[in-house]
Amino acid sequence: MMRRFSNRCITTILGLTLAACALPPTHRQHDTPACMHYRAMMTAPMPPDAMHRLQAQCDASRQRGK
């Protein structure tokens, strides 16, 4: 009885794990280098105008990519 319960739990956990691995990744696959740089610099201590320039470069690179 306990062995049957244990086997069902293992099977359920294994099934859920495999199902989660089959989901598409949630990260951005088609990101431009300018946007990756902008996101990397978001936590850096920078003047606001420099941050706005990086954001504008990211937006412009997305528009060129479409």
Backbone bond lengths (Angstrom), bond angles and torsions (degrees), N, CA, C in turn:
res aa  C-N    CA-C-N  psi(-1)  N-CA   C-N-CA  omega(-1)  CA-C   N-CA-C  phi
1 M - - - 1.450 - - 1.530 110.39 -
2 M 1.331 117.05 -50.59 1.465 121.04 -179.23 1.528 110.35 -68.24
3 R 1.307 116.36 -34.58 1.465 120.36 179.86 1.533 109.93 -66.54
4 R 1.308 117.31 -38.59 1.462 122.03 179.60 1.533 109.81 -64.74
5 F 1.339 117.21 -42.01 1.450 122.37 177.93 1.530 110.51 -63.59
6 S 1.310 116.04 -42.98 1.462 121.59 179.73 1.534 110.39 -62.60
7 N 1.318 116.88 -43.26 1.467 120.67 179.08 1.529 111.24 -63.96
8 R 1.322 116.88 -39.35 1.472 120.04 178.77 1.523 111.00 -66.13
9 C 1.328 116.84 -40.68 1.470 120.21 178.13 1.524 111.11 -62.66
10 I 1.307 116.21 -45.66 1.474 120.03 179.09 1.518 110.80 -63.03
11 T 1.314 116.88 -42.45 1.460 120.83 179.06 1.526 111.29 -63.75
12 T 1.317 116.49 -41.70 1.469 120.56 178.90 1.517 111.01 -64.46
13 I 1.312 117.34 -46.83 1.464 120.93 179.59 1.523 110.94 -62.39
14 L 1.307 116.90 -43.00 1.465 120.80 178.29 1.525 110.94 -63.45
15 G 1.314 116.77 -42.38 1.465 120.30 179.05 1.517 112.26 -63.74
16 L 1.329 117.40 -43.22 1.469 120.91 178.52 1.528 111.29 -65.68
17 T 1.312 116.48 -38.22 1.467 120.27 178.30 1.515 110.80 -64.22
18 L 1.315 116.81 -45.03 1.468 120.16 179.52 1.525 111.28 -66.56
19 A 1.317 117.35 -36.50 1.463 120.49 177.89 1.522 110.65 -65.79
20 A 1.320 117.53 -39.63 1.465 121.05 179.15 1.526 110.87 -66.58
21 C 1.317 117.33 -34.42 1.464 120.58 178.59 1.523 111.30 -70.21
22 A 1.299 117.92 -24.24 1.459 121.30 -177.74 1.529 112.53 -81.94
23 L 1.334 117.73 -12.23 1.463 120.61 179.76 1.521 110.06 -70.89
24 P 1.322 117.95 148.89 1.464 119.32 178.07 1.528 110.23 -67.85
25 P 1.320 117.21 150.57 1.461 119.47 -179.23 1.524 111.36 -66.06
26 T 1.325 115.94 149.52 1.454 119.97 -177.62 1.526 112.47 -92.23
27 H 1.327 117.90 -8.77 1.454 118.74 -179.66 1.524 111.23 -78.68
28 R 1.288 115.78 164.73 1.463 121.19 -177.91 1.522 109.59 -77.66
29 Q 1.310 116.52 118.42 1.461 120.08 -179.02 1.517 112.20 -87.37
30 H 1.322 117.77 -32.95 1.458 121.45 -174.39 1.521 109.84 -110.96
31 D 1.314 116.52 58.97 1.446 120.94 -178.73 1.521 109.23 -98.93
32 T 1.304 115.58 143.91 1.462 120.23 -179.28 1.521 109.54 -80.68
33 P 1.319 117.57 155.75 1.466 120.04 177.12 1.538 112.57 -59.17
34 A 1.336 116.64 -35.30 1.470 119.57 178.86 1.524 110.86 -63.80
35 C 1.338 117.42 -38.74 1.469 120.27 179.52 1.526 111.11 -72.18
36 M 1.320 117.20 -36.68 1.461 119.36 177.09 1.529 110.03 -64.23
37 H 1.342 116.46 -40.26 1.461 120.45 178.16 1.531 110.25 -65.46
38 Y 1.317 116.73 -43.07 1.465 120.91 178.74 1.523 110.68 -59.10
39 R 1.330 117.76 -46.75 1.462 120.25 -179.70 1.525 111.77 -65.96
40 A 1.329 116.43 -35.35 1.465 119.37 179.17 1.530 110.91 -67.66
41 M 1.310 117.00 -31.01 1.461 121.06 -177.00 1.530 113.33 -91.71
42 M 1.314 118.54 -1.53 1.468 120.86 -176.33 1.525 112.75 -60.78
43 T 1.312 118.27 -31.85 1.456 120.57 -178.11 1.519 112.30 -95.42
44 A 1.322 117.16 -3.11 1.461 120.39 -179.88 1.530 109.78 -75.68
45 P 1.320 116.16 146.10 1.475 118.52 176.22 1.528 109.45 -73.63
46 M 1.325 115.92 105.69 1.460 121.78 -177.37 1.521 108.89 -135.40
47 P 1.329 115.90 155.15 1.465 118.27 172.58 1.534 110.01 -65.56
48 P 1.322 117.94 148.75 1.468 120.52 -177.67 1.528 113.64 -58.55
49 D 1.344 117.15 -35.86 1.466 118.16 -178.97 1.524 111.73 -66.69
50 A 1.336 117.44 -34.63 1.470 120.37 177.21 1.531 110.30 -67.60
51 M 1.332 116.22 -38.13 1.465 119.63 178.23 1.522 110.43 -66.10
52 H 1.324 117.22 -39.19 1.467 120.75 178.47 1.533 111.11 -65.77
53 R 1.331 116.60 -35.62 1.471 119.98 176.65 1.528 110.89 -63.88
54 L 1.332 115.90 -43.67 1.469 119.41 178.30 1.526 110.92 -62.73
55 Q 1.319 116.49 -40.50 1.457 120.24 179.00 1.524 110.33 -65.55
56 A 1.324 117.18 -40.72 1.467 120.67 178.80 1.523 110.83 -64.86
57 Q 1.332 117.00 -38.73 1.468 120.25 177.44 1.526 110.58 -64.42
58 C 1.318 116.44 -39.09 1.465 120.48 177.33 1.520 110.43 -63.04
59 D 1.324 116.14 -48.51 1.475 119.98 179.76 1.521 111.74 -60.54
60 A 1.340 116.36 -41.53 1.464 120.37 179.63 1.526 111.42 -65.46
61 S 1.318 116.51 -38.40 1.472 118.78 -179.79 1.531 111.19 -68.36
62 R 1.334 116.61 -32.07 1.476 119.38 176.43 1.518 110.69 -68.95
63 Q 1.312 117.18 -37.94 1.465 120.50 179.38 1.521 111.14 -67.17
64 R 1.328 116.60 -37.78 1.478 120.03 178.71 1.531 111.03 -68.29
65 G 1.331 115.92 -30.33 1.460 120.36 -176.84 1.508 114.64 -76.07
66 K 1.336 118.20 -14.68 1.471 121.07 -177.07 1.493 111.86 -82.85
